[in-house]
């Protein structure tokens, strides 16, 4: 629904537990092991997990490929029935944790994946069972890291909703920002075409009288006017301060210059009088 606000799940920690026969029962595993080829395996998986629209739905096709290659990996490495079911559930549950939130949760997903593998690699009933050997644990870890976690952002892009941030800001004394105008969906293109043709005909008619209209000026709100007056008065006050300071500095410079000139003139007249007095004495 347009305009509907979805509640986005935040990244969180998940507790791992034994998941043998959680998603694939023994009859399902036997059917997969007895399948004649990839197409039959895909058919069985699409029927089990309601992905029959994978021919038209890209998300269903991507998820079906994930499930198919998980089963194919288990068959290629001769996993038994319990191991195949457990490995399939490990991959499926890891994907579910990854796709539960559009936010980054790679660390939570990887920790959950390691705990799931550990639950099936250490004999500590009822919390964990010794289902996989150390060699199989290494194979499973390398496979999931090089396939799923390497393309985790792509899976998240396909299976999580897009998050859009609508940011609005409000200021004291300012009216709230109006929402952006939306184009009406029911606007008829025929009416637009008629209006365009009519405008073209008026231009071709060669009207000689053209009236010049001044562009409309946006009326300022009282808050805008008050803000403009406040800024103008502040600027005027600063300009007056600068002007008076400059005038005072010029006046001080003039006074200093006049004092220097007075001293220079006084020294010159004093020197002349002393010279005249010395001459008279010599005579």
C-alpha positions in Angstrom: 0.0 0.0 0.0 1.4 3.4 -0.9 2.2 5.6 2.1 2.1 2.5 4.4 4.9 2.6 7.1 6.5 -0.8 7.6 8.0 -1.7 10.9 11.7 -2.5 10.2 13.3 -5.2 12.2 16.6 -4.2 13.8 19.6 -6.6 13.8 19.5 -8.9 16.8 21.1 -12.0 18.1 19.6 -15.5 17.5 20.2 -18.6 19.6 21.2 -21.6 17.5 19.8 -25.1 18.2 19.9 -28.5 16.6 17.8 -28.5 13.4 17.9 -32.0 11.9 14.6 -32.7 10.1 13.5 -29.1 10.7 12.9 -28.2 7.1 13.5 -31.5 5.2 11.9 -34.6 6.6 13.3 -38.0 5.9 10.8 -38.7 3.1 11.8 -35.4 1.4 15.5 -36.3 1.7 14.9 -39.7 0.3 13.1 -38.1 -2.7 16.0 -35.7 -3.3 18.5 -38.5 -3.1 16.5 -40.6 -5.6 16.0 -37.7 -8.1 17.2 -38.4 -11.6 18.6 -34.9 -12.3 18.7 -31.2 -11.4 15.3 -30.5 -12.9 13.6 -33.1 -10.7 15.5 -31.7 -7.6 14.3 -28.2 -8.4 10.7 -29.5 -8.9 10.8 -31.2 -5.5 12.2 -28.1 -3.7 9.8 -25.7 -5.5 6.8 -27.9 -4.4 8.0 -28.2 -0.8 8.7 -24.4 -0.3 6.0 -23.0 -2.5 8.4 -21.6 -5.2 6.5 -22.9 -8.2 6.5 -19.4 -9.7 10.3 -19.3 -10.1 9.9 -19.0 -13.9 8.3 -15.6 -13.5 9.4 -14.4 -10.1 13.1 -13.6 -9.8 13.1 -13.7 -6.0 11.7 -17.2 -6.1 14.2 -18.3 -8.7 17.1 -16.9 -6.6 15.9 -18.7 -3.5 15.3 -21.9 -5.4 18.9 -21.7 -6.8 20.2 -21.3 -3.2 18.3 -24.4 -2.0 19.2 -26.4 -5.1 23.0 -25.8 -4.9 22.9 -26.5 -1.1 21.4 -29.9 -1.8 23.7 -30.5 -4.7 26.7 -29.8 -2.5 25.5 -32.3 0.1 25.0 -34.9 -2.6 28.4 -34.3 -4.2 30.2 -34.8 -0.9 28.2 -37.9 0.0 26.3 -36.5 3.0 23.9 -39.0 4.7 20.2 -38.2 5.2 20.7 -36.5 8.6 23.6 -34.5 7.4 21.8 -33.3 4.3 18.8 -32.3 6.3 20.9 -30.5 8.9 23.1 -28.7 6.3 20.1 -27.6 4.4 18.5 -26.1 7.5 21.8 -24.4 8.4 21.8 -22.5 5.1 18.1 -21.8 5.2 18.1 -20.4 8.7 21.2 -18.3 8.0 19.4 -16.8 5.0 16.3 -16.1 7.1 18.4 -14.2 9.6 20.1 -12.2 6.9 16.9 -11.2 5.2 14.9 -10.3 8.3 16.3 -6.7 8.2 17.6 -4.4 5.5 20.3 -3.1 7.9 23.8 -4.5 8.0 23.9 -7.6 10.2 26.7 -9.6 8.7 28.4 -10.1 12.1 25.1 -11.4 13.7 24.6 -13.7 10.7 28.1 -15.1 10.7 28.0 -15.7 14.5 24.6 -17.5 14.1 26.0 -19.6 11.3 29.0 -20.7 13.4 26.8 -21.6 16.3 24.6 -23.6 14.0 27.6 -25.6 12.7 28.9 -26.0 16.2 25.5 -27.5 17.3 26.0 -30.2 14.7 29.7 -30.9 15.2 30.1 -31.4 19.0 28.6 -34.2 21.0 26.9 -32.5 23.9 23.3 -33.6 24.1 20.8 -32.2 24.2 22.3 -28.9 23.1 24.5 -30.3 20.3 25.1 -33.5 18.4 28.2 -34.9 16.7 26.7 -34.9 13.1 29.6 -33.5 11.1 33.3 -34.5 11.2 36.0 -31.7 11.4 36.7 -32.2 7.7 33.0 -31.8 6.8 32.9 -28.7 9.1 35.7 -27.1 7.1 34.0 -28.0 3.8 30.7 -26.5 4.9 32.3 -23.3 6.3 34.3 -22.7 3.1 31.3 -23.4 0.9 29.0 -21.0 2.8 31.6 -18.3 3.0 32.5 -18.4 -0.7 28.9 -18.6 -1.9 26.4 -17.1 0.5 28.4 -14.6 2.5 30.4 -13.4 -0.5 27.1 -12.3 -2.1 25.2 -11.4 1.1 24.5 -7.8 0.0 22.9 -9.1 -3.2 20.6 -11.4 -1.2 19.8 -8.6 1.1 19.0 -6.3 -1.8 16.5 -8.9 -3.3 14.8 -10.1 -0.1 14.6 -7.0 2.1 12.5 -3.9 1.7 14.1 -0.6 0.6 14.4 1.9 3.4 13.9 5.6 2.6 14.6 8.4 5.0 12.2 11.4 4.9 13.9 14.2 6.8 12.0 17.3 7.8 13.4 20.2 9.8 11.5 22.9 11.8 12.8 26.2 13.0 11.5 28.4 15.8 9.4 31.2 14.4 9.3 29.7 10.9 6.3 27.9 9.3 6.7 24.2 8.7 8.0 23.1 5.3 5.1 22.0 3.1 5.3 18.5 1.6 6.5 18.2 -2.0 3.7 18.5 -4.6 2.7 15.2 -6.2 1.5 14.9 -9.8 -2.1 13.6 -10.0 -2.2 10.1 -11.4 -5.5 10.6 -13.1 -4.1 13.4 -15.4 -5.4 12.8 -18.9 -2.9 13.0 -21.7 -5.7 14.0 -24.2 -6.3 17.2 -22.3 -2.6 18.0 -22.3 -2.4 17.4 -26.0 -5.4 19.7 -26.7 -3.8 22.5 -24.6 -0.6 22.2 -26.5 -2.3 22.4 -29.9 -4.3 25.4 -28.8 -1.1 27.2 -27.6 0.6 26.4 -31.0 -2.3 27.9 -32.9 -2.2 31.1 -30.9 1.5 31.5 -31.6 1.0 30.9 -35.3 -1.8 33.5 -35.4 0.8 36.3 -35.2 -0.6 38.4 -32.4 1.1 41.8 -32.5 0.1 43.0 -29.1 2.2 41.6 -26.4 1.8 42.6 -22.8 4.7 42.5 -20.5 3.8 41.1 -17.2 6.0 41.4 -14.2 6.8 38.0 -12.7 4.8 37.4 -9.5 6.7 38.0 -6.4 6.5 35.6 -3.6 4.8 37.2 -0.6 6.9 36.9 2.5 5.4 35.6 5.7 5.5 37.7 8.8 8.3 35.5 10.2 10.4 36.0 7.0 9.8 39.8 7.2 10.8 39.9 10.9 13.9 37.9 10.2 14.8 40.2 7.3 14.4 43.3 9.4 16.5 41.8 12.2 19.3 40.9 9.8 19.2 44.3 8.1 19.3 46.2 11.4 22.2 44.1 12.6 24.1 44.7 9.4 23.4 48.4 9.6 24.7 48.6 13.1 27.9 46.8 12.2 28.4 49.1 9.2 28.0 52.2 11.4 30.5 50.8 13.9 33.1 50.2 11.1 32.5 53.6 9.7 32.9 55.4 13.1 36.0 53.3 13.8 37.5 54.2 10.4 36.8 57.9 10.9 38.4 57.9 14.4 41.4 56.1 13.0 41.8 58.7 10.2 41.4 61.5 12.7 44.1 60.1 15.0 46.4 59.7 12.0 45.9 63.3 11.0 46.7 64.5 14.5 49.8 62.4 14.7 50.9 63.8 11.3 50.3 67.3 12.4 52.3 66.9 15.5 55.3 65.5 13.5 55.1 68.5 11.1 55.0 70.9 14.0 58.1 69.3 15.5 59.9 69.5 12.2 59.0 73.1 11.7 60.0 74.0 15.2 63.4 72.3 14.9 64.1 74.1 11.6 63.3 77.6 13.0 65.4 76.9 16.1 68.4 76.0 14.0 68.2 79.2 12.0 68.1 81.4 15.1 71.1 79.7 16.7 73.1 80.2 13.5 72.3 84.0 13.4 73.3 84.5 17.0 76.7 82.8 16.5 77.4 85.1 13.5 76.7 88.2 15.5 79.1 87.2 18.2 81.9 86.7 15.7 81.5 90.2 14.4 
